[in-house]
């Protein structure tokens, strides 16, 4: 195993490289297509389909476990992602750019989902249990920074290019080529810096047996002990947050007469994009440190409270609306630091449940179920808000926190899981 000091050289950059292509493919692509004249209906239809690889990635995750090493897969997909992002930029001047860019986006989506599988597997092979719990907050933080860089930084850069060159097409072309170049630089860096864990080895298996092993991997996952409470936990732990995360930004930006707070774009950038991100990062780091010191069992209920109770700030803001930016920003900061702190327990449980044979594939299956648990509540959140209004919707979210508590009460894990090994043995 690498030392914690050496792990700092690759864990944050690896998860930054995981988050950047995801946000560009799933979120930023829709903004780009709309600005380039594609209809709203087509943008929402086709960019929503781009999310599919992350939902179904468990179906090909066993191949990542069975063929080549995790290090080989993640370096290969990083190279493809870098070339593909640049390729999207180059297609934007073509007559049928929408068709060509979407084709490349599909390749990127499957590559990015495969990239996720290999990174998570490499993380578990390259770090011991204590280091995994220590870095769980760091990896979540790096992933979030990548999403801010892609969704915020790239858009600011594209806007600057648009003003400078007077061409939306040229601006987006340069933006995606720069993103591609950044991924290539990350590929070069990781080719040099990533360790070679002894456990990261190719499983010797003939081609004709791969499908059989593929099926056995899925069967072994659903035969794990305590599978039902684990599945319910993975699906429903973030049931309130899956809804809140979709509606909260709309609440901040909607006008006062529509029940929102009417913040300007700049104010939202400060409240949610600056203080909110700082809170999320601090929560993730504190959560990782806390788990590595005390273990999951001693922390679980504190983390359930941290991810649930701060949601009350949106009840307060909706029933006592204000234009006081420092107050609104403080509320957003509080909710985000609680979310970052509580989410580390969820991530650590996914690692715990994936342990054993085929842990990379089993972790990918869990993350696919996790994606479903975020997607389905998010899909209905807008309709619920229209029926209830913001005030009663946020009260509904608080009520849904009972689901988080319920599923957390029944999961099973070793008492000292997540503790640093030296503390566990003392």
C-alpha positions as CSV (number, residue, x, y, z in Angstrom):
1,X,0.0,0.0,0.0
2,X,1.1,3.6,-0.7
3,X,1.7,5.8,2.3
4,X,-1.0,8.5,3.1
5,X,1.5,11.1,2.1
6,X,2.0,9.5,-1.4
7,X,-1.7,9.0,-1.7
8,X,-2.2,12.8,-1.6
9,X,-0.4,13.0,-4.9
10,X,-3.0,11.0,-6.8
11,X,-6.3,10.6,-5.0
12,X,-7.5,14.3,-5.4
13,X,-6.4,14.5,-9.1
14,X,-8.0,11.1,-9.9
15,X,-11.4,12.1,-8.6
16,X,-11.1,15.6,-10.2
17,X,-10.5,13.7,-13.5
18,X,-13.6,11.6,-12.7
19,X,-15.9,14.6,-12.1
20,X,-14.9,16.9,-15.0
21,X,-16.1,14.8,-17.9
22,X,-19.3,13.8,-16.1
23,X,-20.4,17.4,-15.7
24,X,-19.4,18.4,-19.2
25,X,-21.3,15.5,-20.8
26,X,-24.5,15.5,-18.6
27,X,-24.9,19.2,-17.8
28,X,-22.8,21.6,-19.9
29,X,-23.6,19.8,-23.2
30,X,-27.2,20.8,-22.9
31,X,-26.3,24.5,-22.4
32,X,-24.0,24.4,-25.4
33,X,-26.5,22.7,-27.7
34,X,-29.2,25.2,-26.7
35,X,-26.9,28.2,-27.4
36,X,-26.1,26.7,-30.8
37,X,-29.7,26.7,-31.8
38,X,-31.0,23.2,-30.9
39,X,-34.6,23.1,-29.7
40,X,-35.4,22.7,-26.0
41,X,-37.2,19.5,-26.7
42,X,-34.3,17.9,-28.6
43,X,-31.7,19.2,-26.0
44,X,-33.6,17.7,-23.0
45,X,-34.4,14.4,-24.8
46,X,-30.9,13.6,-26.1
47,X,-28.9,14.9,-23.2
48,X,-31.1,13.0,-20.8
49,X,-30.2,9.8,-22.6
50,X,-26.5,10.6,-22.1
51,X,-27.1,9.9,-18.4
52,X,-28.0,6.3,-19.1
53,X,-24.4,4.8,-19.1
54,X,-24.1,5.7,-15.4
55,X,-27.3,4.0,-14.5
56,X,-26.5,0.8,-16.3
57,X,-22.8,0.7,-15.8
58,X,-23.0,-2.3,-13.4
59,X,-23.9,-4.5,-16.5
60,X,-20.4,-4.1,-17.9
61,X,-18.4,-3.5,-14.7
62,X,-17.5,-7.2,-14.3
63,X,-15.5,-6.9,-17.5
64,X,-13.4,-4.2,-15.9
65,X,-12.8,-6.6,-13.0
66,X,-12.0,-9.6,-15.3
67,X,-10.0,-8.0,-18.2
68,X,-6.7,-6.1,-17.6
69,X,-5.9,-4.1,-14.5
70,X,-7.8,-1.1,-13.0
71,X,-4.8,1.1,-13.7
72,X,-4.9,0.1,-17.4
73,X,-8.6,0.8,-17.7
74,X,-8.5,4.3,-16.0
75,X,-5.5,5.4,-18.1
76,X,-7.1,4.2,-21.3
77,X,-10.4,5.9,-20.6
78,X,-8.7,9.2,-19.6
79,X,-6.9,9.2,-22.9
80,X,-10.2,8.6,-24.8
81,X,-12.0,11.3,-22.7
82,X,-9.3,13.8,-23.5
83,X,-9.3,13.1,-27.2
84,X,-13.1,12.9,-27.3
85,X,-13.7,16.3,-25.5
86,X,-11.4,18.0,-28.0
87,X,-13.3,16.1,-30.8
88,X,-16.6,17.5,-29.7
89,X,-15.2,21.0,-30.1
90,X,-13.9,20.2,-33.6
91,X,-17.4,18.9,-34.7
92,X,-19.2,22.2,-33.9
93,X,-18.3,23.8,-37.2
94,X,-19.8,20.9,-39.2
95,X,-23.1,21.1,-41.0
96,X,-24.6,18.2,-39.1
97,X,-22.7,19.1,-35.9
98,X,-25.5,18.0,-33.6
99,X,-25.4,14.4,-35.0
100,X,-21.6,14.2,-34.9
101,X,-21.2,15.8,-31.5
102,X,-23.9,13.5,-30.0
103,X,-22.1,10.5,-31.4
104,X,-18.9,11.5,-29.7
105,X,-20.8,12.4,-26.5
106,X,-22.2,8.8,-26.4
107,X,-18.6,7.4,-26.7
108,X,-17.6,9.9,-24.0
109,X,-20.5,8.9,-21.7
110,X,-19.7,5.2,-21.8
111,X,-15.9,5.9,-21.4
112,X,-16.6,8.2,-18.4
113,X,-18.8,5.6,-16.8
114,X,-16.1,2.9,-17.3
115,X,-13.6,5.5,-16.0
116,X,-15.7,5.7,-12.8
117,X,-15.7,1.9,-12.3
118,X,-11.9,1.6,-12.7
119,X,-11.1,4.6,-10.5
120,X,-13.3,3.3,-7.6
121,X,-11.8,-0.2,-7.9
122,X,-8.2,1.3,-8.0
123,X,-9.0,3.4,-4.9
124,X,-10.0,0.3,-2.9
125,X,-7.0,-1.6,-4.1
126,X,-4.5,1.2,-3.6
127,X,-5.5,2.2,0.0
128,X,-6.1,0.2,3.1
129,X,-9.3,0.6,5.2
130,X,-8.0,3.4,7.4
131,X,-6.8,5.4,4.4
132,X,-10.0,4.8,2.5
133,X,-12.0,6.4,5.3
134,X,-9.5,9.2,5.6
135,X,-9.6,10.0,1.9
136,X,-13.3,9.5,1.4
137,X,-14.0,13.2,2.2
138,X,-11.0,14.3,0.0
139,X,-12.2,12.3,-3.0
140,X,-15.7,13.7,-2.7
141,X,-14.3,17.2,-2.4
142,X,-12.1,16.8,-5.5
143,X,-15.1,15.5,-7.4
144,X,-17.1,18.5,-6.4
145,X,-14.4,20.9,-7.3
146,X,-14.3,19.3,-10.8
147,X,-18.0,19.9,-11.2
148,X,-17.7,23.5,-10.2
149,X,-14.7,23.9,-12.6
150,X,-16.7,22.4,-15.4
151,X,-20.1,23.9,-14.8
152,X,-18.8,27.3,-13.6
153,X,-15.2,27.8,-14.7
154,X,-15.7,26.5,-18.3
155,X,-18.9,28.5,-18.7
156,X,-17.1,31.7,-17.6
157,X,-14.3,30.9,-20.0
158,X,-16.7,30.3,-22.9
159,X,-18.5,33.5,-22.1
160,X,-15.1,35.4,-22.2
161,X,-14.3,33.8,-25.6
162,X,-17.7,34.7,-27.0
163,X,-17.2,38.4,-26.1
164,X,-13.6,38.3,-27.4
165,X,-14.2,36.6,-30.7
166,X,-17.9,37.4,-31.3
167,X,-18.7,33.8,-32.2
168,X,-20.6,31.3,-30.0
169,X,-19.4,28.3,-32.1
170,X,-15.8,29.4,-31.8
171,X,-16.1,30.0,-28.1
172,X,-17.5,26.5,-27.4
173,X,-14.9,25.0,-29.7
174,X,-12.1,26.5,-27.7
175,X,-13.8,25.6,-24.4
176,X,-14.1,21.9,-25.2
177,X,-10.6,21.8,-26.7
178,X,-9.2,23.3,-23.5
179,X,-11.2,20.7,-21.5
180,X,-9.8,17.9,-23.7
181,X,-6.2,19.3,-23.2
182,X,-6.7,19.3,-19.4
183,X,-7.8,15.6,-19.5
184,X,-4.7,14.7,-21.6
185,X,-2.5,16.5,-19.0
186,X,-4.2,14.5,-16.2
187,X,-3.6,11.3,-18.2
188,X,0.1,12.1,-18.6
189,X,0.4,12.9,-14.9
190,X,-1.4,9.8,-13.7
191,X,0.6,7.6,-16.1
192,X,3.7,8.7,-14.1
193,X,2.3,9.1,-10.5
194,X,-0.1,6.2,-10.0
195,X,1.2,3.3,-7.9
196,X,1.1,-0.3,-9.0
197,X,-0.8,-2.1,-6.2
198,X,0.0,-5.8,-5.9
199,X,-3.7,-6.6,-5.7
200,X,-4.4,-4.8,-9.0
201,X,-3.7,-7.7,-11.3
202,X,-5.4,-9.3,-14.3
203,X,-7.7,-12.3,-13.4
204,X,-6.7,-15.2,-15.6
205,X,-9.8,-16.4,-17.3
206,X,-10.6,-17.5,-20.9
207,X,-12.9,-15.6,-23.1
208,X,-15.6,-18.3,-23.1
209,X,-15.9,-18.1,-19.4
210,X,-16.2,-14.3,-19.1
211,X,-20.0,-14.4,-19.6
212,X,-20.4,-17.1,-16.9
213,X,-18.2,-15.1,-14.5
214,X,-20.2,-12.0,-15.5
215,X,-23.4,-13.6,-14.3
216,X,-21.8,-15.1,-11.2
217,X,-20.6,-11.6,-10.3
218,X,-24.2,-10.3,-10.3
219,X,-25.5,-13.3,-8.5
220,X,-22.8,-13.0,-5.8
221,X,-23.7,-9.4,-5.2
222,X,-27.4,-10.1,-4.6
223,X,-26.5,-13.1,-2.4
224,X,-24.5,-11.0,0.0
225,X,-25.5,-11.1,3.6
226,X,-28.1,-8.5,4.6
227,X,-28.7,-7.5,1.0
228,X,-32.2,-6.2,1.6
229,X,-31.3,-3.5,4.2
230,X,-28.2,-2.6,2.2
231,X,-30.2,-2.1,-1.0
232,X,-32.8,0.0,0.9
233,X,-30.0,2.1,2.4
234,X,-28.3,2.7,-0.9
235,X,-31.6,3.6,-2.6
236,X,-33.1,5.7,0.1
237,X,-30.5,7.3,2.3
238,X,-30.4,10.4,0.1
239,X,-34.2,10.4,-0.7
240,X,-34.7,13.9,0.8
241,X,-31.5,15.3,-0.7
242,X,-32.3,13.9,-4.1
243,X,-35.4,16.1,-4.2
244,X,-33.9,19.1,-2.4
245,X,-30.9,19.2,-4.7
246,X,-33.1,19.7,-7.7
247,X,-35.4,22.3,-6.2
248,X,-33.1,24.4,-4.0
249,X,-31.4,26.3,-6.9
250,X,-34.7,27.1,-8.5
251,X,-36.0,28.4,-5.2
252,X,-33.0,30.8,-4.9
253,X,-33.5,32.1,-8.4
254,X,-37.3,32.2,-8.7
255,X,-38.9,35.7,-8.2
256,X,-40.4,36.6,-4.9
257,X,-44.0,36.6,-6.3
258,X,-43.4,32.9,-7.3
259,X,-42.3,32.0,-3.8
260,X,-38.6,32.2,-4.4
261,X,-35.9,34.5,-3.1
262,X,-35.2,36.3,-6.4
263,X,-31.4,36.2,-6.2
264,X,-29.4,37.5,-9.1
265,X,-26.9,35.2,-11.0
266,X,-24.0,36.9,-9.2
267,X,-25.7,36.5,-5.8
268,X,-26.3,32.8,-6.4
269,X,-22.7,32.4,-7.5
270,X,-21.6,33.8,-4.1
271,X,-24.2,32.0,-1.9
272,X,-24.2,28.6,-3.5
273,X,-21.1,28.6,-5.8
274,X,-18.7,30.1,-3.2
275,X,-19.8,29.7,0.4
276,X,-21.9,26.6,-0.4
277,X,-18.9,24.9,-2.1
278,X,-16.7,25.9,0.8
279,X,-19.2,24.3,3.2
280,X,-19.4,21.2,1.1
281,X,-15.6,20.8,1.0
282,X,-15.2,21.4,4.7
283,X,-18.0,18.9,5.5
284,X,-16.4,16.2,3.4
285,X,-13.0,16.7,4.9
286,X,-14.3,16.7,8.5
287,X,-16.4,13.7,7.7
288,X,-13.4,11.7,6.4
289,X,-11.3,12.7,9.4
290,X,-14.1,11.8,11.9
291,X,-14.7,8.4,10.3
292,X,-11.1,7.5,10.2
293,X,-10.8,8.3,13.9
294,X,-14.0,6.8,15.3
295,X,-15.3,4.3,12.7
296,X,-18.7,4.1,11.1
297,X,-20.7,2.7,14.0
298,X,-19.9,5.6,16.4
299,X,-20.5,8.2,13.7
300,X,-23.5,7.0,11.7
301,X,-26.3,8.8,13.7
302,X,-24.3,12.0,13.9
303,X,-24.0,11.9,10.1
304,X,-27.7,11.1,9.6
305,X,-28.4,14.2,11.7
306,X,-25.9,16.2,9.7
307,X,-27.4,15.4,6.4
308,X,-31.0,15.8,7.6
309,X,-31.4,18.6,10.2
310,X,-29.8,21.4,8.2
311,X,-32.5,21.0,5.5
312,X,-34.6,23.1,7.9
313,X,-32.9,26.2,6.6
314,X,-35.0,26.0,3.4
315,X,-38.1,25.7,5.5
316,X,-37.0,28.9,7.3
317,X,-36.1,30.8,4.1
318,X,-39.4,29.8,2.4
319,X,-41.6,30.8,5.3
320,X,-39.6,33.8,6.3
321,X,-38.3,35.1,2.9
322,X,-35.5,37.6,3.0
323,X,-33.2,39.5,0.6
324,X,-30.4,39.5,3.2
325,X,-27.6,37.9,1.2
326,X,-25.3,37.2,4.2
327,X,-28.2,35.4,5.9
328,X,-29.2,33.4,2.8
329,X,-25.5,32.5,2.2
330,X,-25.1,31.4,5.8
331,X,-28.1,29.1,5.5
332,X,-26.8,27.6,2.2
333,X,-23.4,27.1,3.9
334,X,-24.9,25.3,6.9
335,X,-26.9,22.9,4.7
336,X,-24.0,22.1,2.5
337,X,-21.5,21.5,5.3
338,X,-24.0,19.1,6.8
339,X,-24.5,17.3,3.5
340,X,-20.8,17.0,2.9
341,X,-20.3,15.6,6.4
342,X,-23.2,13.1,6.3
343,X,-22.4,11.9,2.8
344,X,-19.1,10.5,3.8
345,X,-20.8,7.8,5.9
346,X,-22.9,6.8,2.8
347,X,-19.8,6.5,0.6
348,X,-17.9,4.5,3.2
349,X,-20.8,2.0,3.5
350,X,-20.7,1.5,-0.2
351,X,-17.0,0.5,0.1
352,X,-17.8,-1.8,3.0
353,X,-20.6,-3.6,1.2
354,X,-18.4,-4.1,-1.9
355,X,-15.7,-5.9,0.0
356,X,-14.7,-9.4,-1.0
357,X,-14.3,-11.0,-4.4
358,X,-15.2,-8.8,-7.4
359,X,-15.3,-5.7,-5.2
360,X,-14.8,-3.4,-8.1
361,X,-17.9,-4.8,-9.9
362,X,-19.9,-4.9,-6.7
363,X,-19.0,-1.3,-5.9
364,X,-20.1,-0.3,-9.5
365,X,-23.4,-2.2,-8.9
366,X,-24.0,-0.2,-5.7
367,X,-23.2,3.1,-7.5
368,X,-25.7,2.2,-10.3
369,X,-28.3,1.6,-7.6
370,X,-27.3,4.9,-6.0
371,X,-27.8,6.7,-9.3
372,X,-31.3,5.2,-9.6
373,X,-32.0,6.4,-6.1
374,X,-31.0,9.9,-7.0
375,X,-32.7,9.9,-10.5
376,X,-36.2,8.8,-9.6
377,X,-36.9,11.2,-6.7
378,X,-35.4,14.0,-8.7
379,X,-37.8,13.2,-11.6
380,X,-40.8,13.7,-9.4
381,X,-39.5,16.6,-7.3
382,X,-40.6,19.3,-9.8
383,X,-44.1,18.0,-10.0
384,X,-44.3,17.8,-6.2
385,X,-43.1,21.4,-6.0
386,X,-45.7,22.6,-8.5
387,X,-48.5,20.9,-6.4
388,X,-47.3,22.0,-3.0
389,X,-45.4,25.3,-3.6
390,X,-42.0,25.9,-2.1
391,X,-43.1,26.2,1.5
392,X,-44.9,22.9,1.8
393,X,-42.4,21.2,-0.5
394,X,-39.5,21.9,1.9
395,X,-41.6,20.6,4.8
396,X,-42.2,17.5,2.8
397,X,-38.5,17.1,2.4
398,X,-38.0,17.3,6.2
399,X,-40.7,14.6,6.5
400,X,-38.7,12.5,4.1
401,X,-35.8,12.6,6.4
402,X,-37.6,9.9,8.4
403,X,-36.8,7.6,5.5
404,X,-33.1,8.3,5.9
405,X,-33.3,7.5,9.6
406,X,-35.3,4.3,9.0
407,X,-32.9,2.8,6.4
408,X,-29.9,3.7,8.6
409,X,-31.2,1.8,11.5
410,X,-31.1,-1.6,9.8
411,X,-27.8,-1.7,8.0
412,X,-25.1,-4.1,9.2
413,X,-21.4,-3.5,9.4
414,X,-18.4,-4.3,11.6
415,X,-18.2,-2.1,14.7
416,X,-14.7,-0.7,13.9
417,X,-15.0,-0.4,10.2
418,X,-13.4,2.7,8.9
419,X,-11.1,3.3,11.8
420,X,-7.4,3.7,11.1
421,X,-5.7,0.4,11.6
422,X,-3.3,1.6,14.3
423,X,-6.2,2.8,16.4
424,X,-8.2,-0.3,15.8
425,X,-5.3,-2.5,17.1
426,X,-4.5,-0.4,20.1
